[in-house]
Amino acid sequence: MPEPQPAAPATTAPGSDAVPAPGRLLTATVQTIQPLDAEAMAQAQARQSRLTKPPGSLGRLEALSVHLAGITGQVCPRLGRKVAFVLAADHGVVRQGVSAYPQEVTAQMVRNFLQGGAAINVLARTVGADVVVADFGVAAILPAHAALRSYRIAPGTQDMSSGPAMTPAQALAAIEAGIRLFHQEHQARRIGLVALGEMGIGNSTSAAAIAAAITGRAAAEVTGPGTGLDAAGVTHKIAVIERALAVNRPDPAKPLDVLAKVGGFEIGGLAGVLLAAAAARVPVLLDGFISTAAALLACGLAPMAREYLIAAHRSAEPGHAVALEHLRLRPLLDLDMRLGEGSGAVLAMPLVEAAARLLAEMATFEEAGVSERTG
């Protein structure tokens, strides 16, 4: 099926003077997501069985290559451009002292991304990936920059410990902005592999609240130190999350309600990027806890989107393991990382590329003239 076309960046829909109906882009995107291509997977598996190696000797890379065939619809996937989406926004809940760093660090780190000096920039250069930085609601006004995408919803969310983090309209707008961002970049670059990254002081608090709401686990089970809180700080953070959940009572059956009550603009945006990539049959590498919280929301809206996800790594944040278990995803790496920014997802990109290239470029027994096993 064709990709859903992105909504106009301002107020008009393509071909008319009407304002696009809220939700139309999200609905079209969700409806475009298709099951994995079973025929491509069957052919990929058949090719795997003929490659010059003992069956199963490449371990999880073999299953990953077949998965990629199903995602892309190509028996031998060619992944193309690698892009890390780093979405930034602020969180009103930082007023409750849930982070070891002040809120202004969000804007400061965005500038660092744009200057190429952050971990995600170094890792992306290492693996040959592009970095797309987008403002979805940083509290400070960021100066114009040619590399900065502006999809600003508001200057940060409200304090979720005393009421909803955002309005339902803002929650929908954040997701649809993520969809438009993906389409803008996909049209320009023909993206072959997506990594999800983020920046937002306080967003591990939001992610923990989302994970608790959707998985039904206690706040204490999904809350960690984030930017480096000590034991007392984590205890306080848990109490803030418990208060937010009690005050807002997010409905786990309604992902938009969860996002509005306890989410973040960048988390909603990542959910939109994920959904748009799945609709375009582009594999998505999840990073750590925050991007996986976005995946919980996206898969609640479109359960089939889960088939397009690859868990890059297991974060040291305790809630990440819970979220991955809920999504039934097994991470490729476990390096005790908890930085965010898309760092773990970018690190896993070469593994994904290797899986695809092994399937496409290894010779079969027949092609290489190699004798097969006899027993």
Beta strands, then each sheet from edge to edge (+ up, - down):
strand 1: 81-89
strand 2: 130-137
strand 3: 148-150
strand 4: 191-199
strand 5: 284-286
strand 6: 309-311
sheet 1: 3+ 2+ 1+ 4+ 5+ 6+
end
